[in-house]
Amino acid sequence: MKAIAITTFGAPEVLQLIERPLPVAGVGEVLIRVAASGVNRPDVLQRKGHYPVPPGASDLPGLELAGVIESGDAAAMAAAGFAVGDRVCALVAGGGYAEYCVAPIGQCLPVPAGLSDVEAASLPETFFTVWSNVFDRARLQPGETLLIQGGTSGIGVTAIQLAKAFGATVIATAGSDEKCAACVKLGADHAINYRTQDFVEEVQRITAGKGVDVVLDMVAGSYVARELKCMAEDGRLVFIAVQGGVEAQIDAGVVLRRRLVITGSTLRPRPLAFKTAIAQSLRKTVWPWLEAGRVKPVIFKMFPAAQAAEAHTLMESNQHIGKIALAW
């Protein structure tokens, strides 16, 4: 099969099209003939040498894909309601940038009716991440307010739509007026241009001083102290990335007085049972929203798989709104 490999750690050009033997599905797994692969920020970190591959995972980049089940564990497939020839999308711990990829059956989901392969390939990484962190970990409730840092990222466009479908009020930040307009078009109630506005002041104005119930943060660093000032009593701050740095200063008094919760998580190293439970929640709650058109994939650009380096260059430019994908 053809695949995209990280030939050495470095710039996007280290991504090269190579040939590899087909992987073999084991117990509880399926082999998927890949039609499209999602591109995500962790892929960039892996390419640079900053995101180690979990033990036992493929060294090839790629955490999500869509395609057709080619073969696999027949009994496990039957138990999960899948069969050879089914169109699926899947979350994987690596190996998604390839013509064939092995995935645990528990991390596979049917392609929602009406979606293309590229659209389906853009779902797993961000939908698993947002569901796990915003709804399971931060316990966002209908009627509460969510602040999303980076509303036009792949995570951001997913979080905006899922939170709105769930009945929450959404405030998103973005780095330009164009991106703020895109956030509002996706359903955000308010969008803050963090380059020209102070998001702390704007959140306090929008919420009449109450603050937000949940913050979804991909920045960390200097943002943390400011985010605490944005939060309502019993608020929850959840980290999913540290693009602004791993060190932060906090006012512990604010945490005490407002009974705040500060938490975070990474998805890739979590066990199969954990990810399977998320998949089941998504299939029950979110997949009907996708099929009804209440939630939609946002594809900014699709590249032929051989142009993976160009896809990473775009990702690092931060000019995209939504997801970037590779087509095989």
Contacts in CASP RR format, 6 or more apart in sequence:
PFRMAT RR
TARGET T0000
AUTHOR 0000-0000-0000
METHOD contacts of the structure
MODEL  1
MKAIAITTFGAPEVLQLIERPLPVAGVGEVLIRVAASGVNRPDVLQRKGH
YPVPPGASDLPGLELAGVIESGDAAAMAAAGFAVGDRVCALVAGGGYAEY
CVAPIGQCLPVPAGLSDVEAASLPETFFTVWSNVFDRARLQPGETLLIQG
GTSGIGVTAIQLAKAFGATVIATAGSDEKCAACVKLGADHAINYRTQDFV
EEVQRITAGKGVDVVLDMVAGSYVARELKCMAEDGRLVFIAVQGGVEAQI
DAGVVLRRRLVITGSTLRPRPLAFKTAIAQSLRKTVWPWLEAGRVKPVIF
KMFPAAQAAEAHTLMESNQHIGKIALAW
1 19 0 8 1.000
1 20 0 8 1.000
1 21 0 8 1.000
1 22 0 8 1.000
1 98 0 8 1.000
1 99 0 8 1.000
1 100 0 8 1.000
2 17 0 8 1.000
2 18 0 8 1.000
2 19 0 8 1.000
2 20 0 8 1.000
2 98 0 8 1.000
2 99 0 8 1.000
2 305 0 8 1.000
2 328 0 8 1.000
3 17 0 8 1.000
3 18 0 8 1.000
3 19 0 8 1.000
3 20 0 8 1.000
3 60 0 8 1.000
3 95 0 8 1.000
3 97 0 8 1.000
3 98 0 8 1.000
3 99 0 8 1.000
4 15 0 8 1.000
4 16 0 8 1.000
4 17 0 8 1.000
4 18 0 8 1.000
4 60 0 8 1.000
4 61 0 8 1.000
4 97 0 8 1.000
4 98 0 8 1.000
4 305 0 8 1.000
4 306 0 8 1.000
4 308 0 8 1.000
4 326 0 8 1.000
5 15 0 8 1.000
5 16 0 8 1.000
5 18 0 8 1.000
5 20 0 8 1.000
5 59 0 8 1.000
5 60 0 8 1.000
6 14 0 8 1.000
6 15 0 8 1.000
6 46 0 8 1.000
6 47 0 8 1.000
6 59 0 8 1.000
6 60 0 8 1.000
6 61 0 8 1.000
7 14 0 8 1.000
7 15 0 8 1.000
7 16 0 8 1.000
8 14 0 8 1.000
9 47 0 8 1.000
9 48 0 8 1.000
9 49 0 8 1.000
10 47 0 8 1.000
10 48 0 8 1.000
10 49 0 8 1.000
12 47 0 8 1.000
12 308 0 8 1.000
12 309 0 8 1.000
12 310 0 8 1.000
12 312 0 8 1.000
12 313 0 8 1.000
12 316 0 8 1.000
13 309 0 8 1.000
14 47 0 8 1.000
14 309 0 8 1.000
15 47 0 8 1.000
15 61 0 8 1.000
15 97 0 8 1.000
15 308 0 8 1.000
15 309 0 8 1.000
15 312 0 8 1.000
17 305 0 8 1.000
17 306 0 8 1.000
17 308 0 8 1.000
20 60 0 8 1.000
20 98 0 8 1.000
22 31 0 8 1.000
22 100 0 8 1.000
23 31 0 8 1.000
23 58 0 8 1.000
23 100 0 8 1.000
23 101 0 8 1.000
23 102 0 8 1.000
24 31 0 8 1.000
24 102 0 8 1.000
25 31 0 8 1.000
25 71 0 8 1.000
25 72 0 8 1.000
25 73 0 8 1.000
25 102 0 8 1.000
26 72 0 8 1.000
26 73 0 8 1.000
26 102 0 8 1.000
27 73 0 8 1.000
27 76 0 8 1.000
28 72 0 8 1.000
28 73 0 8 1.000
28 76 0 8 1.000
28 104 0 8 1.000
28 105 0 8 1.000
28 106 0 8 1.000
29 72 0 8 1.000
29 73 0 8 1.000
29 76 0 8 1.000
29 102 0 8 1.000
29 103 0 8 1.000
29 104 0 8 1.000
29 105 0 8 1.000
30 69 0 8 1.000
30 70 0 8 1.000
30 71 0 8 1.000
30 72 0 8 1.000
30 73 0 8 1.000
30 77 0 8 1.000
30 82 0 8 1.000
30 88 0 8 1.000
30 102 0 8 1.000
30 103 0 8 1.000
30 105 0 8 1.000
30 108 0 8 1.000
31 69 0 8 1.000
31 70 0 8 1.000
31 71 0 8 1.000
31 72 0 8 1.000
31 100 0 8 1.000
31 101 0 8 1.000
31 102 0 8 1.000
32 65 0 8 1.000
32 67 0 8 1.000
32 68 0 8 1.000
32 69 0 8 1.000
32 70 0 8 1.000
32 88 0 8 1.000
32 90 0 8 1.000
32 100 0 8 1.000
32 101 0 8 1.000
32 102 0 8 1.000
32 103 0 8 1.000
32 108 0 8 1.000
33 67 0 8 1.000
33 68 0 8 1.000
33 69 0 8 1.000
33 70 0 8 1.000
33 99 0 8 1.000
33 100 0 8 1.000
34 65 0 8 1.000
34 66 0 8 1.000
34 67 0 8 1.000
34 96 0 8 1.000
34 98 0 8 1.000
34 99 0 8 1.000
34 100 0 8 1.000
34 101 0 8 1.000
34 328 0 8 1.000
35 65 0 8 1.000
35 66 0 8 1.000
35 67 0 8 1.000
35 68 0 8 1.000
35 117 0 8 1.000
35 118 0 8 1.000
35 121 0 8 1.000
35 327 0 8 1.000
35 328 0 8 1.000
36 65 0 8 1.000
36 66 0 8 1.000
36 67 0 8 1.000
36 116 0 8 1.000
36 117 0 8 1.000
36 118 0 8 1.000
36 120 0 8 1.000
36 121 0 8 1.000
36 302 0 8 1.000
36 325 0 8 1.000
36 326 0 8 1.000
36 327 0 8 1.000
36 328 0 8 1.000
37 62 0 8 1.000
37 64 0 8 1.000
37 65 0 8 1.000
37 96 0 8 1.000
37 97 0 8 1.000
37 98 0 8 1.000
37 121 0 8 1.000
37 305 0 8 1.000
37 325 0 8 1.000
37 326 0 8 1.000
37 328 0 8 1.000
38 62 0 8 1.000
38 63 0 8 1.000
38 64 0 8 1.000
38 65 0 8 1.000
38 96 0 8 1.000
38 121 0 8 1.000
38 122 0 8 1.000
38 125 0 8 1.000
38 323 0 8 1.000
38 324 0 8 1.000
38 325 0 8 1.000
38 326 0 8 1.000
39 62 0 8 1.000
39 308 0 8 1.000
39 311 0 8 1.000
39 312 0 8 1.000
39 315 0 8 1.000
39 323 0 8 1.000
39 324 0 8 1.000
39 325 0 8 1.000
39 326 0 8 1.000
40 62 0 8 1.000
40 63 0 8 1.000
40 64 0 8 1.000
40 125 0 8 1.000
40 126 0 8 1.000
40 154 0 8 1.000
41 153 0 8 1.000
41 241 0 8 1.000
41 315 0 8 1.000
42 51 0 8 1.000
42 63 0 8 1.000
42 125 0 8 1.000
42 268 0 8 1.000
43 61 0 8 1.000
43 62 0 8 1.000
43 63 0 8 1.000
43 97 0 8 1.000
43 312 0 8 1.000
43 315 0 8 1.000
44 312 0 8 1.000
44 315 0 8 1.000
44 316 0 8 1.000
45 51 0 8 1.000
46 52 0 8 1.000
46 53 0 8 1.000
46 61 0 8 1.000
47 61 0 8 1.000
47 312 0 8 1.000
51 268 0 8 1.000
53 59 0 8 1.000
53 93 0 8 1.000
53 94 0 8 1.000
54 93 0 8 1.000
54 268 0 8 1.000
54 269 0 8 1.000
56 93 0 8 1.000
57 92 0 8 1.000
57 93 0 8 1.000
57 94 0 8 1.000
57 95 0 8 1.000
58 92 0 8 1.000
58 93 0 8 1.000
58 94 0 8 1.000
58 95 0 8 1.000
58 96 0 8 1.000
58 98 0 8 1.000
58 101 0 8 1.000
59 94 0 8 1.000
59 95 0 8 1.000
60 94 0 8 1.000
60 95 0 8 1.000
60 96 0 8 1.000
60 97 0 8 1.000
60 98 0 8 1.000
61 94 0 8 1.000
61 95 0 8 1.000
61 96 0 8 1.000
61 97 0 8 1.000
62 92 0 8 1.000
62 94 0 8 1.000
62 95 0 8 1.000
62 96 0 8 1.000
62 97 0 8 1.000
63 91 0 8 1.000
63 92 0 8 1.000
63 93 0 8 1.000
63 94 0 8 1.000
63 96 0 8 1.000
63 124 0 8 1.000
63 125 0 8 1.000
63 268 0 8 1.000
64 89 0 8 1.000
64 90 0 8 1.000
64 91 0 8 1.000
64 92 0 8 1.000
64 96 0 8 1.000
64 121 0 8 1.000
64 122 0 8 1.000
64 123 0 8 1.000
64 124 0 8 1.000
64 125 0 8 1.000
65 89 0 8 1.000
65 90 0 8 1.000
65 92 0 8 1.000
65 96 0 8 1.000
65 101 0 8 1.000
65 103 0 8 1.000
65 121 0 8 1.000
65 124 0 8 1.000
66 87 0 8 1.000
66 88 0 8 1.000
66 89 0 8 1.000
66 90 0 8 1.000
66 111 0 8 1.000
66 117 0 8 1.000
66 118 0 8 1.000
66 120 0 8 1.000
66 121 0 8 1.000
66 123 0 8 1.000
67 87 0 8 1.000
67 88 0 8 1.000
67 89 0 8 1.000
67 111 0 8 1.000
67 117 0 8 1.000
67 120 0 8 1.000
67 121 0 8 1.000
68 85 0 8 1.000
68 86 0 8 1.000
68 87 0 8 1.000
68 88 0 8 1.000
69 77 0 8 1.000
69 82 0 8 1.000
69 83 0 8 1.000
69 84 0 8 1.000
69 85 0 8 1.000
69 86 0 8 1.000
69 88 0 8 1.000
69 108 0 8 1.000
70 84 0 8 1.000
70 85 0 8 1.000
70 100 0 8 1.000
71 84 0 8 1.000
72 84 0 8 1.000
73 105 0 8 1.000
76 105 0 8 1.000
77 83 0 8 1.000
77 84 0 8 1.000
77 105 0 8 1.000
80 105 0 8 1.000
80 106 0 8 1.000
80 108 0 8 1.000
82 88 0 8 1.000
82 105 0 8 1.000
82 108 0 8 1.000
82 110 0 8 1.000
86 110 0 8 1.000
87 110 0 8 1.000
87 111 0 8 1.000
87 117 0 8 1.000
87 120 0 8 1.000
88 103 0 8 1.000
88 108 0 8 1.000
88 109 0 8 1.000
88 110 0 8 1.000
88 111 0 8 1.000
89 108 0 8 1.000
89 109 0 8 1.000
89 110 0 8 1.000
89 111 0 8 1.000
89 120 0 8 1.000
89 121 0 8 1.000
89 123 0 8 1.000
89 124 0 8 1.000
90 101 0 8 1.000
90 103 0 8 1.000
90 104 0 8 1.000
90 107 0 8 1.000
90 108 0 8 1.000
90 109 0 8 1.000
90 124 0 8 1.000
91 103 0 8 1.000
91 107 0 8 1.000
91 124 0 8 1.000
91 125 0 8 1.000
91 128 0 8 1.000
91 267 0 8 1.000
91 275 0 8 1.000
91 279 0 8 1.000
92 101 0 8 1.000
92 102 0 8 1.000
92 103 0 8 1.000
92 104 0 8 1.000
92 107 0 8 1.000
93 268 0 8 1.000
93 269 0 8 1.000
94 101 0 8 1.000
95 101 0 8 1.000
97 305 0 8 1.000
97 308 0 8 1.000
97 326 0 8 1.000
99 328 0 8 1.000
104 272 0 8 1.000
104 275 0 8 1.000
104 276 0 8 1.000
106 272 0 8 1.000
106 275 0 8 1.000
106 276 0 8 1.000
106 279 0 8 1.000
107 124 0 8 1.000
107 272 0 8 1.000
107 275 0 8 1.000
107 276 0 8 1.000
107 279 0 8 1.000
108 279 0 8 1.000
109 123 0 8 1.000
109 124 0 8 1.000
109 279 0 8 1.000
109 282 0 8 1.000
109 283 0 8 1.000
109 287 0 8 1.000
110 283 0 8 1.000
110 287 0 8 1.000
111 117 0 8 1.000
111 120 0 8 1.000
112 120 0 8 1.000
112 123 0 8 1.000
112 287 0 8 1.000
112 290 0 8 1.000
112 291 0 8 1.000
113 291 0 8 1.000
114 291 0 8 1.000
115 290 0 8 1.000
115 297 0 8 1.000
117 327 0 8 1.000
118 299 0 8 1.000
118 302 0 8 1.000
118 325 0 8 1.000
118 327 0 8 1.000
119 297 0 8 1.000
119 299 0 8 1.000
120 297 0 8 1.000
121 325 0 8 1.000
122 154 0 8 1.000
122 297 0 8 1.000
122 298 0 8 1.000
122 299 0 8 1.000
122 323 0 8 1.000
122 325 0 8 1.000
123 290 0 8 1.000
123 297 0 8 1.000
125 267 0 8 1.000
126 154 0 8 1.000
126 155 0 8 1.000
126 156 0 8 1.000
126 157 0 8 1.000
126 158 0 8 1.000
126 323 0 8 1.000
127 158 0 8 1.000
127 162 0 8 1.000
127 282 0 8 1.000
127 286 0 8 1.000
128 267 0 8 1.000
128 275 0 8 1.000
128 278 0 8 1.000
128 279 0 8 1.000
128 282 0 8 1.000
129 155 0 8 1.000
129 158 0 8 1.000
129 240 0 8 1.000
129 267 0 8 1.000
130 155 0 8 1.000
130 156 0 8 1.000
130 158 0 8 1.000
130 159 0 8 1.000
130 162 0 8 1.000
130 216 0 8 1.000
131 162 0 8 1.000
131 278 0 8 1.000
131 281 0 8 1.000
131 282 0 8 1.000
131 286 0 8 1.000
132 265 0 8 1.000
132 267 0 8 1.000
132 278 0 8 1.000
133 216 0 8 1.000
133 238 0 8 1.000
133 240 0 8 1.000
133 264 0 8 1.000
133 265 0 8 1.000
134 140 0 8 1.000
134 146 0 8 1.000
134 159 0 8 1.000
134 162 0 8 1.000
134 163 0 8 1.000
134 214 0 8 1.000
134 216 0 8 1.000
134 238 0 8 1.000
135 162 0 8 1.000
135 166 0 8 1.000
135 281 0 8 1.000
136 278 0 8 1.000
136 281 0 8 1.000
137 236 0 8 1.000
137 238 0 8 1.000
137 263 0 8 1.000
137 264 0 8 1.000
137 265 0 8 1.000
138 214 0 8 1.000
138 216 0 8 1.000
138 236 0 8 1.000
138 238 0 8 1.000
138 261 0 8 1.000
138 263 0 8 1.000
139 214 0 8 1.000
139 236 0 8 1.000
140 146 0 8 1.000
140 163 0 8 1.000
140 166 0 8 1.000
140 168 0 8 1.000
140 213 0 8 1.000
140 214 0 8 1.000
141 168 0 8 1.000
141 213 0 8 1.000
142 166 0 8 1.000
142 167 0 8 1.000
142 168 0 8 1.000
143 167 0 8 1.000
143 168 0 8 1.000
143 169 0 8 1.000
144 168 0 8 1.000
144 169 0 8 1.000
144 213 0 8 1.000
144 214 0 8 1.000
145 168 0 8 1.000
145 169 0 8 1.000
145 170 0 8 1.000
145 171 0 8 1.000
145 207 0 8 1.000
145 211 0 8 1.000
145 212 0 8 1.000
145 213 0 8 1.000
145 214 0 8 1.000
145 232 0 8 1.000
146 159 0 8 1.000
146 163 0 8 1.000
146 168 0 8 1.000
146 169 0 8 1.000
146 170 0 8 1.000
146 171 0 8 1.000
146 212 0 8 1.000
146 213 0 8 1.000
146 214 0 8 1.000
146 215 0 8 1.000
146 216 0 8 1.000
147 171 0 8 1.000
147 172 0 8 1.000
147 173 0 8 1.000
147 199 0 8 1.000
147 203 0 8 1.000
147 212 0 8 1.000
147 214 0 8 1.000
147 215 0 8 1.000
147 216 0 8 1.000
147 227 0 8 1.000
147 230 0 8 1.000
148 156 0 8 1.000
148 159 0 8 1.000
148 160 0 8 1.000
148 163 0 8 1.000
148 170 0 8 1.000
148 171 0 8 1.000
148 172 0 8 1.000
148 173 0 8 1.000
148 188 0 8 1.000
148 216 0 8 1.000
149 173 0 8 1.000
149 215 0 8 1.000
149 216 0 8 1.000
149 217 0 8 1.000
149 218 0 8 1.000
149 219 0 8 1.000
149 223 0 8 1.000
149 227 0 8 1.000
150 156 0 8 1.000
150 172 0 8 1.000
150 173 0 8 1.000
150 174 0 8 1.000
150 175 0 8 1.000
150 218 0 8 1.000
150 219 0 8 1.000
151 157 0 8 1.000
151 159 0 8 1.000
151 160 0 8 1.000
151 172 0 8 1.000
151 173 0 8 1.000
151 174 0 8 1.000
151 179 0 8 1.000
151 183 0 8 1.000
151 188 0 8 1.000
151 191 0 8 1.000
152 172 0 8 1.000
152 174 0 8 1.000
152 179 0 8 1.000
152 182 0 8 1.000
152 183 0 8 1.000
152 320 0 8 1.000
152 321 0 8 1.000
152 322 0 8 1.000
153 218 0 8 1.000
153 322 0 8 1.000
154 298 0 8 1.000
154 322 0 8 1.000
154 323 0 8 1.000
155 216 0 8 1.000
155 218 0 8 1.000
155 240 0 8 1.000
156 172 0 8 1.000
156 216 0 8 1.000
156 322 0 8 1.000
157 186 0 8 1.000
157 298 0 8 1.000
157 321 0 8 1.000
157 322 0 8 1.000
157 323 0 8 1.000
159 170 0 8 1.000
159 216 0 8 1.000
160 170 0 8 1.000
160 172 0 8 1.000
160 183 0 8 1.000
160 186 0 8 1.000
160 187 0 8 1.000
160 188 0 8 1.000
161 186 0 8 1.000
161 187 0 8 1.000
161 294 0 8 1.000
161 295 0 8 1.000
161 296 0 8 1.000
162 286 0 8 1.000
162 289 0 8 1.000
162 295 0 8 1.000
163 170 0 8 1.000
164 170 0 8 1.000
164 187 0 8 1.000
164 188 0 8 1.000
165 286 0 8 1.000
165 289 0 8 1.000
165 294 0 8 1.000
165 295 0 8 1.000
169 189 0 8 1.000
170 187 0 8 1.000
170 188 0 8 1.000
170 189 0 8 1.000
170 190 0 8 1.000
171 188 0 8 1.000
171 189 0 8 1.000
171 190 0 8 1.000
171 191 0 8 1.000
171 192 0 8 1.000
171 202 0 8 1.000
171 203 0 8 1.000
171 206 0 8 1.000
171 212 0 8 1.000
172 180 0 8 1.000
172 183 0 8 1.000
172 188 0 8 1.000
172 190 0 8 1.000
172 191 0 8 1.000
172 192 0 8 1.000
173 191 0 8 1.000
173 192 0 8 1.000
173 193 0 8 1.000
173 194 0 8 1.000
173 199 0 8 1.000
174 180 0 8 1.000
174 182 0 8 1.000
174 183 0 8 1.000
174 191 0 8 1.000
174 192 0 8 1.000
174 193 0 8 1.000
174 194 0 8 1.000
175 193 0 8 1.000
175 194 0 8 1.000
175 195 0 8 1.000
176 193 0 8 1.000
176 195 0 8 1.000
177 193 0 8 1.000
179 191 0 8 1.000
179 193 0 8 1.000
179 321 0 8 1.000
180 191 0 8 1.000
180 192 0 8 1.000
180 193 0 8 1.000
181 191 0 8 1.000
182 321 0 8 1.000
183 191 0 8 1.000
184 190 0 8 1.000
184 191 0 8 1.000
186 298 0 8 1.000
190 202 0 8 1.000
190 206 0 8 1.000
192 199 0 8 1.000
192 202 0 8 1.000
192 203 0 8 1.000
199 226 0 8 1.000
199 230 0 8 1.000
200 226 0 8 1.000
200 229 0 8 1.000
200 230 0 8 1.000
203 211 0 8 1.000
203 212 0 8 1.000
203 230 0 8 1.000
204 211 0 8 1.000
204 229 0 8 1.000
204 230 0 8 1.000
207 232 0 8 1.000
210 232 0 8 1.000
211 230 0 8 1.000
211 231 0 8 1.000
211 232 0 8 1.000
212 230 0 8 1.000
212 231 0 8 1.000
212 232 0 8 1.000
212 235 0 8 1.000
213 231 0 8 1.000
213 232 0 8 1.000
213 234 0 8 1.000
213 235 0 8 1.000
213 236 0 8 1.000
214 235 0 8 1.000
214 236 0 8 1.000
214 237 0 8 1.000
214 238 0 8 1.000
215 227 0 8 1.000
215 230 0 8 1.000
215 231 0 8 1.000
215 235 0 8 1.000
215 236 0 8 1.000
215 237 0 8 1.000
215 238 0 8 1.000
216 238 0 8 1.000
216 240 0 8 1.000
217 223 0 8 1.000
217 224 0 8 1.000
217 227 0 8 1.000
217 237 0 8 1.000
217 238 0 8 1.000
217 239 0 8 1.000
217 240 0 8 1.000
217 241 0 8 1.000
218 239 0 8 1.000
218 240 0 8 1.000
218 241 0 8 1.000
218 243 0 8 1.000
219 241 0 8 1.000
219 242 0 8 1.000
219 243 0 8 1.000
219 244 0 8 1.000
219 245 0 8 1.000
220 239 0 8 1.000
220 241 0 8 1.000
220 242 0 8 1.000
220 243 0 8 1.000
220 244 0 8 1.000
220 245 0 8 1.000
220 246 0 8 1.000
220 248 0 8 1.000
221 242 0 8 1.000
221 244 0 8 1.000
221 245 0 8 1.000
221 246 0 8 1.000
221 247 0 8 1.000
221 248 0 8 1.000
222 244 0 8 1.000
222 248 0 8 1.000
223 244 0 8 1.000
223 248 0 8 1.000
224 237 0 8 1.000
224 248 0 8 1.000
224 249 0 8 1.000
224 250 0 8 1.000
224 262 0 8 1.000
225 248 0 8 1.000
225 249 0 8 1.000
225 250 0 8 1.000
225 251 0 8 1.000
227 237 0 8 1.000
228 237 0 8 1.000
228 250 0 8 1.000
228 251 0 8 1.000
228 254 0 8 1.000
228 255 0 8 1.000
228 260 0 8 1.000
229 254 0 8 1.000
231 237 0 8 1.000
231 258 0 8 1.000
231 260 0 8 1.000
232 258 0 8 1.000
233 258 0 8 1.000
233 259 0 8 1.000
234 258 0 8 1.000
234 259 0 8 1.000
234 260 0 8 1.000
234 261 0 8 1.000
235 258 0 8 1.000
235 259 0 8 1.000
235 260 0 8 1.000
235 261 0 8 1.000
236 260 0 8 1.000
236 261 0 8 1.000
236 263 0 8 1.000
237 260 0 8 1.000
237 261 0 8 1.000
237 262 0 8 1.000
237 263 0 8 1.000
238 263 0 8 1.000
238 264 0 8 1.000
238 265 0 8 1.000
239 262 0 8 1.000
239 263 0 8 1.000
239 264 0 8 1.000
239 265 0 8 1.000
240 264 0 8 1.000
240 265 0 8 1.000
240 266 0 8 1.000
250 262 0 8 1.000
254 260 0 8 1.000
255 262 0 8 1.000
267 275 0 8 1.000
286 295 0 8 1.000
289 295 0 8 1.000
290 296 0 8 1.000
290 297 0 8 1.000
297 323 0 8 1.000
298 321 0 8 1.000
298 322 0 8 1.000
298 323 0 8 1.000
299 322 0 8 1.000
299 323 0 8 1.000
299 324 0 8 1.000
299 325 0 8 1.000
300 314 0 8 1.000
300 320 0 8 1.000
300 321 0 8 1.000
300 322 0 8 1.000
300 323 0 8 1.000
300 324 0 8 1.000
301 311 0 8 1.000
301 314 0 8 1.000
301 320 0 8 1.000
301 324 0 8 1.000
301 325 0 8 1.000
302 324 0 8 1.000
302 325 0 8 1.000
302 326 0 8 1.000
302 327 0 8 1.000
303 310 0 8 1.000
303 311 0 8 1.000
303 324 0 8 1.000
303 325 0 8 1.000
303 326 0 8 1.000
303 327 0 8 1.000
304 326 0 8 1.000
304 327 0 8 1.000
305 326 0 8 1.000
305 327 0 8 1.000
305 328 0 8 1.000
307 326 0 8 1.000
308 326 0 8 1.000
311 324 0 8 1.000
311 325 0 8 1.000
311 326 0 8 1.000
314 320 0 8 1.000
314 324 0 8 1.000
315 324 0 8 1.000
END
